[in-house]
Amino acid sequence: MTRTVEHVVCPTCGCLCDDLVVEVDGTRVTQARRACPNGRTFFKSYDPTPRLPRVHGREVEWNEAIAEAARMLTQARSPLIYGLSSTATEAQRCAVELADRLGAILDTTSSLCHGPAVLAMQSVGLPGCTLGEIRSNADLVIFWGCNPAVSHPRHFARYSLPPANRRSRVAVVVDVRPTATSDIADLFLQVEPGSDLEILTALRALVHARPLSARAIGGVPLANWEDLAGRMKSCRMGVVFAGVGLTMSQGRDLNLGELFSLVAELNDCTRFAAMPMRGHGNVAGADQVLTWQSGYPFAVNYGRGFPRYGPGEFSAVDVLAHGEADAALIIASDPLAHLPSSSAVHLREIPVVAIDPRESLTTRIAQVVLPTACYGLDAAGTYYRMDGVPIRLRPVISSARPTDEQALQQLLDSVVRVSAGAVPTC
């Protein structure tokens, strides 16, 4: 029997669109109206059929898999816990507690994508706002180093360029190449790769009416930057969406620091905000949870009994590439598909426990696989939107699988028993 569920939240990206209408036939989603192509694939491809955990490729009962995972992690000298960007904050909180108990290194996917943006926030702050404020008030929207037409397909219609307000706002794209987003922009500034810091420094000077002698900056005529600076100062409300293009070019966190400083200075004459275009559904929530639990947003080492912060030292890419991690717990992530080859090679060589509702390259090489429910489909939980607003996800289908939070809590309880010298019951 088909039933309809309204006001469903899509957890595939940082937009967390909450207006979907989902049709369910038994335990499968058959339609996801208003969803983007990414969201439709997420909902319609999921199979909630209960699956047994695997230990070394053999299907076992849940308690046996938990016990083996606890044994592997407690025997490790320097275990790594990584991922967290596609799981709920309730599970993220359990992961922090588990890392503390194990003396593990805890890192999220932020260190691989928007880590430089987080470092810039720590250095100079972030003049931010909500997506709702942008939808209602912004008349100048700048996309810098991002392509939301592909990465966040409903971002335009719901937040940045809604059809009702499209004629009253100007869309500007700054990027190194034409994209689907630049195709719909009112102004496209194609810049030379690696020139972001130079351009942003020049824009700060232009905003303060300081003369520049250069004819072109970043391959774009100075007159174009003077025009953009004028638009930024005279708009009613402006916003810059910062993409990973800014984090991957030369300067990295310095690029974002210069951008956030520029935006802060613009608030002397108008209302302006900046917002990183966070990708994974709850990567912003991972930053939030780790910060209020440990004091740091990612790359945290509990090896000495207290949290230490070390981007570039305790990041997953580095501890794996340097061979420092001797076991790994991967939560709602697929690092084998995304990490550099030097890190992925070492991940294949150490014991791996994977907690994930779907099969991936990482679950295929993991010694212990714990199949869990999927938040937003057959599990309830809290995600943080890219603007820092918490959104509650509710299940649309029933499931017999445990949630990530329940799996991590059971794993934590088993680790406590193992650490106390007790033999886990199976």
C-alpha positions in Angstrom: 0.0 0.0 0.0 1.4 3.4 -1.0 1.5 6.2 1.5 2.7 9.8 1.2 5.0 11.6 3.7 5.3 15.4 3.5 7.9 17.8 4.8 10.7 15.3 4.5 14.3 16.5 4.9 16.9 15.4 2.3 20.3 14.8 4.0 22.4 14.5 0.9 24.0 18.0 1.1 24.4 21.0 3.3 21.2 22.6 2.0 19.0 20.0 4.0 16.0 20.8 1.9 13.0 20.2 4.1 10.1 20.4 1.7 10.2 17.0 0.0 7.1 14.9 -0.6 8.0 11.2 -0.5 5.9 8.2 -1.6 6.5 4.9 0.2 5.4 1.5 -0.9 6.0 -0.9 1.9 9.7 -0.4 2.9 10.9 1.3 -0.3 10.7 4.9 -1.4 9.2 5.0 -4.9 9.0 8.8 -5.4 10.8 11.8 -3.9 9.0 14.8 -5.3 10.9 18.2 -5.3 14.2 16.4 -4.7 17.2 17.2 -6.8 18.8 14.3 -8.8 21.2 13.6 -6.0 18.3 13.5 -3.5 16.2 11.2 -5.7 19.1 8.8 -6.0 19.6 8.8 -2.2 16.0 8.0 -1.5 15.1 5.6 -4.2 18.3 3.5 -4.2 18.3 2.7 -0.5 17.5 -0.9 0.5 16.4 -1.2 4.2 16.5 -5.0 4.2 18.2 -6.1 7.4 21.7 -7.3 6.9 23.9 -9.3 9.3 27.3 -7.8 10.3 30.4 -9.2 8.8 33.7 -10.2 10.5 36.5 -11.1 8.1 33.9 -11.6 5.4 31.8 -14.0 7.4 28.2 -13.1 8.5 27.9 -13.1 12.3 25.5 -12.0 15.0 25.5 -8.4 16.0 27.1 -8.9 19.5 29.9 -11.0 18.0 30.7 -8.2 15.6 30.6 -5.6 18.3 33.0 -7.7 20.5 35.5 -8.2 17.6 35.4 -4.5 16.8 36.0 -3.6 20.4 38.9 -6.0 20.6 40.6 -4.6 17.5 40.3 -1.0 18.6 41.4 -1.6 22.2 44.5 -3.5 21.0 45.6 -0.7 18.7 48.3 1.7 19.9 47.0 4.6 17.9 43.5 4.0 16.5 41.9 6.5 14.1 38.2 7.4 14.1 37.2 9.1 10.9 34.2 10.3 8.9 31.0 11.5 10.7 29.9 13.9 8.0 26.9 11.8 7.0 25.7 10.7 10.4 23.6 12.5 13.1 24.9 14.7 15.9 23.7 12.1 18.4 26.1 9.5 16.8 28.9 12.1 16.5 28.7 12.8 20.3 29.1 9.0 20.9 32.1 9.0 18.6 33.8 11.7 20.6 33.2 9.8 23.9 34.6 6.6 22.2 37.7 8.5 21.0 38.3 9.8 24.5 38.0 6.3 26.0 40.3 4.7 23.4 42.9 7.6 23.4 42.2 7.7 19.6 42.8 10.3 16.9 39.4 11.8 15.8 39.0 13.5 12.5 36.2 14.4 10.1 35.9 15.0 6.4 36.3 18.7 7.1 40.0 18.2 7.2 39.9 17.1 3.5 37.6 19.8 2.2 36.6 22.9 4.2 39.3 22.5 6.8 41.1 25.7 5.6 37.7 27.6 6.0 37.5 26.4 9.6 41.0 27.6 10.3 40.2 31.0 8.8 37.1 31.3 11.0 39.4 30.6 14.1 41.8 33.3 12.9 39.5 36.2 11.9 36.0 35.1 12.6 33.0 34.6 10.2 30.5 37.3 9.5 27.6 35.0 8.9 23.8 34.8 8.6 21.1 32.2 7.9 20.0 31.0 4.5 16.5 32.4 5.2 18.0 35.9 5.6 19.8 35.5 2.3 16.6 34.3 0.6 14.6 37.3 1.9 17.1 40.2 1.8 20.2 39.6 -0.4 20.5 41.6 -3.6 24.1 40.7 -4.4 25.1 37.0 -4.4 28.7 36.0 -5.1 29.7 32.4 -5.8 33.5 32.1 -5.4 35.2 28.8 -6.3 32.0 26.8 -6.2 29.5 25.3 -8.6 26.2 24.9 -6.7 24.3 24.2 -9.9 25.9 20.7 -9.7 26.9 20.3 -6.1 23.8 21.8 -4.5 21.2 21.8 -7.2 18.3 23.3 -5.2 20.4 26.0 -3.6 19.4 28.6 -6.2 15.6 28.0 -6.0 15.4 27.7 -2.2 18.0 30.2 -0.9 20.4 32.2 -3.1 18.4 32.9 -6.3 14.8 32.2 -5.6 12.5 32.8 -8.7 10.4 35.3 -6.8 13.4 37.6 -6.1 15.6 36.8 -9.0 15.1 40.1 -10.9 16.0 42.1 -7.8 19.4 40.5 -7.2 22.7 40.3 -9.0 24.6 36.9 -9.3 28.4 37.0 -9.6 30.6 34.0 -10.2 34.4 34.1 -9.6 36.0 30.9 -10.9 39.0 29.6 -12.9 36.7 28.1 -15.6 33.2 28.4 -16.9 30.7 26.2 -15.1 27.0 25.5 -15.0 26.7 28.2 -12.3 28.6 30.8 -14.4 26.2 30.1 -17.2 23.3 31.6 -15.2 25.3 34.4 -13.6 24.8 38.1 -14.4 28.6 38.6 -14.1 31.3 36.0 -14.6 34.9 36.8 -13.7 37.2 34.1 -14.9 40.4 34.3 -12.9 43.8 32.7 -13.2 44.4 29.7 -11.0 46.1 30.5 -7.7 45.3 34.2 -7.8 42.6 34.3 -5.1 44.7 35.8 -2.4 46.0 38.5 -4.7 42.5 39.4 -5.8 41.0 39.4 -2.3 43.8 41.7 -1.1 43.1 44.0 -4.0 39.4 44.0 -3.3 40.0 45.0 0.3 42.1 47.9 -0.9 39.5 49.0 -3.4 36.7 48.8 -0.8 38.8 51.3 1.3 39.3 53.5 -1.8 43.0 52.9 -2.0 44.5 53.4 -5.5 46.0 50.4 -7.3 48.5 50.7 -10.2 48.0 47.3 -11.7 46.1 47.1 -15.0 44.8 43.6 -14.3 44.6 41.3 -11.2 44.3 37.6 -11.6 43.9 37.9 -15.3 40.9 40.2 -15.0 41.1 44.0 -15.8 41.3 46.3 -12.8 38.1 48.1 -13.9 36.1 44.8 -13.4 37.3 44.6 -9.8 36.5 48.3 -9.2 33.0 47.6 -10.4 32.6 44.6 -8.1 33.9 46.6 -5.1 31.4 49.3 -5.9 28.6 46.8 -6.0 29.7 45.2 -2.8 29.7 48.6 -1.0 26.4 49.8 -2.4 24.2 46.7 -2.1 21.4 46.4 0.5 22.7 43.0 1.6 25.4 40.9 0.0 26.7 37.4 0.5 29.7 35.4 -0.7 29.4 31.6 -0.9 32.9 30.2 -0.6 33.6 26.9 -2.3 36.3 24.3 -2.1 38.0 26.1 -5.0 39.3 28.6 -2.5 40.6 26.0 -0.1 42.4 24.0 -2.8 44.4 26.9 -4.5 47.5 28.5 -3.2 47.0 30.2 0.1 44.3 27.8 1.3 43.2 29.2 4.8 44.8 32.5 4.0 42.4 32.9 1.1 39.5 32.3 3.3 40.9 34.6 6.0 41.3 37.4 3.5 37.7 36.8 2.3 36.2 36.8 5.8 38.2 40.0 6.6 36.9 41.7 3.5 33.3 40.8 4.4 33.8 42.0 8.0 35.0 45.4 6.7 32.1 45.7 4.2 29.8 45.7 7.3 31.0 49.2 8.0 28.9 50.4 5.1 26.3 47.7 4.4 25.1 44.3 5.5 27.4 41.5 4.1 27.9 37.9 5.0 30.1 34.9 4.0 29.2 31.2 4.0 31.3 28.2 3.2 29.4 25.8 0.8 29.5 22.7 3.0 29.0 19.5 1.0 28.1 16.5 3.1 24.7 16.6 4.9 26.0 17.0 8.4 29.7 18.0 8.1 28.7 21.3 9.7 27.2 19.3 12.6 30.5 17.4 13.0 32.4 20.6 13.5 29.8 21.8 16.0 29.8 18.6 18.1 33.6 18.2 18.1 34.0 21.9 19.1 31.7 21.9 22.0 32.9 18.4 23.2 36.6 18.8 22.7 37.2 22.5 22.0 38.4 21.8 18.5 36.5 21.1 15.2 38.6 18.3 13.7 42.0 16.6 13.8 41.8 16.0 17.6 44.2 13.5 19.3 43.2 12.0 22.7 46.3 9.9 22.9 47.6 11.7 26.0 44.3 11.6 27.9 43.2 15.1 26.8 42.3 16.6 23.4 45.1 18.1 21.4 44.5 19.9 18.1 46.8 19.4 15.1 45.6 20.1 11.5 48.3 18.7 9.2 49.5 16.4 12.1 46.4 14.6 13.4 44.4 14.8 10.2 43.4 11.4 8.7 45.3 12.0 5.5 48.5 12.6 7.5 48.3 9.9 10.2 47.5 7.3 7.5 50.2 8.5 5.0 52.8 8.5 7.8 51.7 5.1 9.0 50.9 6.3 12.5 47.4 4.8 12.7 47.3 1.0 13.4 43.5 0.6 13.3 40.6 2.6 12.1 36.9 3.1 12.8 35.2 4.6 9.8 31.7 6.1 10.4 29.4 7.0 7.5 32.2 7.8 5.1 34.1 6.2 2.3 37.7 7.3 2.7 39.1 4.6 0.4 37.3 6.3 -2.5 38.5 9.9 -1.6 41.8 9.9 0.3 45.1 10.3 -1.5 46.7 7.1 -2.6 49.4 7.2 0.0 46.8 7.3 2.7 44.5 4.8 1.1 47.3 2.2 0.8 47.9 2.3 4.6 44.2 2.1 5.3 44.2 -1.2 3.4 47.0 -2.5 5.6 45.5 -2.0 9.0 42.4 -3.4 10.8 39.3 -1.4 9.8 35.8 -1.3 11.4 33.2 0.3 9.2 29.8 1.6 10.4 27.6 2.5 7.4 24.1 1.9 6.0 25.4 1.3 2.5 28.1 -0.8 0.9 31.2 1.1 -0.3 34.8 0.6 -1.2 35.7 1.0 2.5 33.2 -1.6 3.7 34.6 -4.1 1.2 38.0 -4.0 2.7 36.9 -3.7 6.4 37.5 -6.6 8.8 34.3 -5.7 10.7 31.2 -4.2 9.0 28.3 -3.0 11.0 25.3 -2.2 8.7 23.1 0.5 10.3 20.0 2.4 9.5 20.2 5.6 7.4 19.3 8.9 8.9 16.4 10.6 7.2 15.2 7.3 5.7 14.8 4.8 8.5 16.3 6.6 11.4 15.7 9.9 13.2 18.4 12.3 14.1 19.7 15.9 14.1 21.7 17.5 11.3 23.2 21.0 11.0 22.5 22.9 7.8 25.4 24.8 6.1 24.4 28.0 8.0 24.6 26.3 11.4 20.8 25.8 11.8 19.9 22.4 13.4 17.3 20.4 11.4 15.5 17.4 12.8 15.3 14.4 10.5 12.6 11.8 10.9 12.2 8.3 9.4 9.9 7.7 6.4 10.2 3.9 6.4 10.6 1.4 9.2 13.8 -0.5 9.8 15.1 -3.3 11.9 18.6 -2.0 11.8 20.2 -0.2 14.7 21.2 3.5 14.2 24.8 4.7 14.2 24.3 6.1 17.6 23.1 2.7 19.0 26.0 0.9 17.3 28.6 3.3 18.7 27.0 3.2 22.2 27.2 -0.6 22.1 30.8 -0.4 20.9 31.6 2.0 23.7 30.1 -0.3 26.3 32.1 -3.2 24.9 35.3 -1.2 24.9 34.7 -0.3 28.6 34.3 -4.0 29.4 37.4 -4.9 27.5 39.4 -2.1 29.1 38.3 -3.3 32.5 39.6 -6.8 31.8 36.2 -8.4 31.3 35.5 -10.8 28.5 32.8 -9.4 26.2 29.7 -11.6 25.9 28.8 -12.8 22.5 
